Every structure is written in C-alpha cells, then in structure tokens.
Amino acid sequence: MDTGSVSKGCFSFKGRKKQANIDDYFPLKESKKSLDVYDSVWEDVNTEIQILQSDLNTKIFDDLITFVNSSPQNEGARQNYKEIPTAAVVAGVNTPDHSVMFATMVSLLRERSTPLVAILKSKDCPNLKSMLTKALSQLMDNPELMEEDLDEEEVKSKGILCSMTLLSSWYSKKFGNGESSPRKFRSSSNIESSPKKKACLSPTNKTGGSIPIVIVFEDLESFSPIVLQDFIGICSNYLHKLPLVLVFGIATSVAAVHRLLPSTVSSLLSIEKFQAPRATDYLTLLINQVLMTDRFPFKLGASAFQLLIEMFLFHDFSVLNFIRGLQFAMSQHYSSSVYSVLCCPIDTLPKKLKSLSSSQLDQVRQIPSFMKYVEGCPPNQQKSLLLEEEFTKNRILQLLQEIHHYHKNFFPVLKCLHILVCKLPTYPLGKQMREVYELALKSSIFESDAYARAIGLLRMMAAEELTDLLRQCHGELPNNIAKDLVDVPSSITSLLDQFKHLTDFEEEVTEVEQPDVETVAIPKKTDLYSLRQKLKDMEKKSKKLSPYEKLREETINFFDELFRKHLCCPKSFPLHEILYYDRADVLKRHLSATPRAAIQNALSNPHHYLECQCCTSDSGSLHPLMPDICIVYRLHLECGQLINLYDWLQAFATVVSEGEENNNSETINEILQARFIRAVSELQFLGFVKPTKRKTDHVARLTWGGC
C-alpha cells in the first residue's frame, strides 16, 4: 500500500497505561480539602446545568415523540402511504453539542415510544454496507428484545449479509404483521415491574399499529449523498413491510436535504421540520441561572468571563465547550490557591474558617485586596489583623458575609437595569444580559459614560413604554428578596399607581420658580461655547414641567439611586479573590491551544519540554545529543523551498558524528540513514515537508519561519 511517506514505513509503540494518583496532584492535606469543596460545588452546578438542558429541549423532544407515535404503523395504512415519515431536526451550527442532544433524544425515544431506535454517524457509514450493518446491529441486538430462538450471532457472522430483507424477516418473526395477533416476546422481570416500560415495549400501540423503527442520522450533511440516496431508496421499497421513521439531524437548514438528495429521492420523504432551541438562548439561560445567582459561591472575573464568551461567539458556538471552560476555571481556582477552601456556601463558611491553619491564614493575609484593606484600618486593628488569628478569622468571616450579602442584592438589581436599557436606541449598555454583567464586573457600572447615556435616554421615554418596563421589573424581582430590597417592589407598585391615575388629574402646568430671564446677567466678554452653555441653562430653568415629566423624573431618580447603591464593582470588596477567578491567561493557554507554536517550540528548544541539561544550547546552535528530529528540523530551516535529501543526510551525519571515534563507517552510515529517514518521516507527519515530483531526490518545504 502506497503511503506517500519518505520512509514507506510504519512504527508502532505500545505504551503502558498508568493510572493517575490524586496524591500526585494534591500532595497537601489543605489541597485535598479544596478538592472536596470543588467536588461539592461542581456537583451542584452540574446538576443545575443538566436540569436546564432537559427543560430547554423538552418541547422538541415531546413533539418528536408525538410525531413518531402518530406515524402510519398499521400495514394497511402503509400500503396507501408511499412516503417515509421523516423528521428534520434543525439542531444549529453548534455541532459539538449535537452528540449530547441526540443521545438524550434516542434514550427518550426508546423509553417513551419504541425500543427499535438506531443512530448513525457519517464517520461510521462510508458505504451502504457499513450503513446497513450499523443500523441492523443496533436494531436487532437490543437486550430488552432477546428471545431464545433469535440468532443475532448469525447476523454478526461473515456468512450472512445484513440487508433490509433480513430486518424484515426478523421483524415479522418477532412482532407479527401488526394486524393479526402479534407474537409476544419475553421480557425481564425489571421491565414487567415497570408500567412505563411495559407500555412502550408492547408489540402494538394504542391504535393497533406495530412498533415503529426509528433511524436517526446525527450529522446528515456529512453523509455521502450517493450512500444516502441508495439507503432511502431501499427503505422506500420496504415501507409496506416495516414501519420506518427517519430522523435527520441538520446543522444549517432543511434546504440541506434537497441539496444532498435529488427530487426523485426527496419525493419519497414526508418531511416535517423541528427547530431546536438556539445555542445563544441556552447560553443566556445558563448564565442567568448559574453564573448570575447567589446560590453558587464561585464566580468568574471580568477577563475570564469575557474570554469564555468570545470563544463561544467567535469559534464554535458550543455551550458544551463553554461548560467545560467553566469547569476548568473552577478546578484551576480550587487547585491553585489553598485559601480557595473558603469559596463555599455561606452556611459552611464558619466551619471552614475554624479549620484554617496558620499557613493558610498567612496566605489569606497576603491577598492584595486584604492587604489594601488592612492599610486603611486604624493602627490598633492593623496589628490585630496581622498577628491575632482569632481576630483575623472573625474579620474574614465578616468580609466574606458582606460579599455574599452583596450578591443577593446585586443580581436582582442588575436584572432591573437590563430590563430598562435593553431596548434603548443605540443600545448603550448592550442588548444581552451578559453584556451588562460583563460591564458590571469590570468597574462600577454607574461610573461609565454608557450608563450616563442610558439614563439620559430613559428621561425621554414615553409613558406607555416606561410603565411596561416598570411592570417587567416588578415581575423579575424574586419572592425571597433580600432585606435591603424589601421596599423596592412596593415602591415600584406605588409608581405604577401614580402613572395609572395620572390621566385623572387635571392638566396643570407648573412653572419652576426661577429668576427672570431678563435679570440674568450675561458677561460682556465671553466665548461662543460659554455663551451657548449659558443659554442652555437659562432654557432649562425656564422650561415648564408637566405632571408626567415630574413623575418620570422621580421614577428615573429612584432607579438611579438604587443602581448606585447596589451595583458596585465586585473588585471593590476585600477578599473578592476568594470567590472570583480572573486568570484569563491560564484559561487561554489551556482552552485555546496553538499546536503549531507548541510543536515549533519543542523542535527548536527541546530542553523546554525534556528538561534535559544535555539538550541545552545557545539559540541557533546544534548539539549532537539533541533528538534526531530536532537536529533535522534545525537543518531544514536553513534550506529553501526544495531540500536535497543527500545534502540533508550529510549535514545530519556531520552533526551527529561530531566527537565520535568509531572507524566502522559502513555501520555508522546504515544506522544514521535509518535515524535520518525516521526523523524526516516524523517531520512529514507533522506537516513540515512533503515528497515532490519536481526532483526525485528532493522534498518540498511546507512552512516558513523559525522558532
């Protein structure tokens, strides 16, 4: 077989599996305590994420199960039904999330509709034979449908060809024709004890039809069009014998079906569209329910949160990768600092503080925000905070309780701010909740110019729009609101009542008391800008306010005071580093990998990874003890577009043989040639060189630039 390799060879290395030991990563007892806290917090977060995902996809799963159950399953009905029932599930471009979604879909179909479900992926179905084998192996090898007279082993043997005829005969023998009395099959005791599973595994459904056969294509666009057309044509020919239902997983749009299939094949399908929730909606729900809540102590800092959002929006649109990034950030936070054991629920905080050792307490004292806090305390307290453990622990408990209490007020008020500004012209604070949250993490949001523009636009809002926003704010406030916000719902209700009865009031126009315009002295010497500002101030003072304008001004001032009181930046609180993780550089290095830079660094500077003193050398110099691939890589950097293999080999032999005193040149040449060919083959595998037909004894260089 022609591999296209320089060496035409294959090298196999059988590695030994080594089980990871937790003590290697967490050698200290304090680190293991942080690991226990991490496990507890992540378990709660992951449970909430699973609930959100299940709730988000409930509608599409219910509609799909209804579609499968309502498909024509009676043989008489299928005789007149010439089209295959097909569900086109538009799952979105977030392809990394599709595996989890379709796995959940298959499990629900098997539980609530039919046990005969097969899921196919394009990588497993390069041709029609593979597709049929994969589908039949899943349909006929169901452990819940096993009988003594079944011969699945014969199906797997080489002598029997997997085909729809085999599936038809197996289905007929297993379940009958669907109209006459179908054959009962033996079920396990667990299934008999479960009414739900017993109902879904019965040979006939409520309408008297037989059990449908569902075949799911997870990534339809990646399948070979020829293979897909042949498979659909075969299924159409057996529709009168088998109650087939197809499910297409589509990333783009339903037009992909017509792009892959000609009209003669697509006319055999009765397609119904099912739209999965958008990835952005899932992300918004995830951020609102997991990150923007006081239930979980761990929080992302501004730069870390911005990095994960940008990776989602500009790379893969994958919520699953966002969750993995969140999990990695959480694991890094708890493993990188011993004091992260205090990042726990508020009810367990006193117990964790009591168990802190002296070394852990010293690390807490070295936190930058705490050091700044100590500097601002009176001199007598500074001494106690630095020397007395009990006094320090009590103060730490007080400071952390303040942050937890701040979170209870922060998130409801931030949601009110988002409701008020999300539909303003030019969107000064953004359209999404995550944008407002990101601004609030960077600095106190009321100090920004965008906030001032938003408040200015709110002061010009019409009555109907403003009252509608007030109702939304009142509805978003939780029932178990914090003590500091107890009066907010009643105040909003009072403002709404005033707006409601505003039309009943008499239209009185009240003129603001002010000095007469003519008596205001204008300086004789002034510039144009000062004169314009002076005239604007005079116009404002002479403006007459209507009752609605007065009430609107009162409403905006109320919310402005509320925002300024509760939307301070988290960085302004001492010990915020315990709860907030903001190492974006670490996240970027691990989550946004740069393989080419890492490979070039390893080949140019092997000491960086091997930590071997013999490989240490000055930049650009070659050492005979370096790995062969590093020497060959360094030498290839000195060549042009085409590299002469013989000259390359001579240079390699010169470097490697430096300092050796072996006169057996033939043995040396054979060994060096083998080493050289292996190193060049490895470079070819990494994509640095390739064979060329321009010159038989040359290879072409594929990359440019050095270390």
Secondary structure, DSSP 8 states (H G I E B T S, - for coil): -----SS--------------HHHH--SHHHHHHHHHHHHHHHHHHHHHHHHHHHHTHHHHHHHHHHHHTS--SHHHHHH--SEEEEEEE--S-GGGHHHHHHHHHHHHHHHT-S-EEEE-GGG-SSHHHHHHHHHHHHH--GGG--TT--HHHHHSTTS---HHHHHHHHHHHHTTSSS--------HHHHH-HHHHHHTSSB-TTS-B--EEEEETTGGGS-HHHHHHHHHHHHHTTTTS-EEEEEEESS-THHHHHHS-HHHHTTEEEEEEE---HHHHHHHHIIIIISSSSS--EE-HHHHHHHHHHIIIII--HHHHHHHHHHHHHHHHHH-GGGGG-S-GGGHHHHHHT--HHHHHHHHTSHHHHHHHHTS-HHHHHHHHH-HHHHHHHHHHHHHHHHHHHHHHHHHHHHHHHHHTTSTT-TT-SSHHHHHHHHHHS-GGGSHHHHHHHHHHTT--HHHHHHHHHHHHHHS-SS--GGGTHHHHHHHHHHHHHHTGGGS----EE-----GGGS---SS--HHHHHHHHHHHHHHH-EE-HHHHHHHHHHHHHHHHHHHH---GGGSTTGGGTEE--HHHHHHHHS--HHHHHHHHHH-THHHH--GGG---TT---TTS-HHHHHHHHHTTS-SEEEHHHHHHHHHHHHTTT-----HHHHHHHHHHHHHHHHHHHHHHTSEEE-SSSTTEEEE------
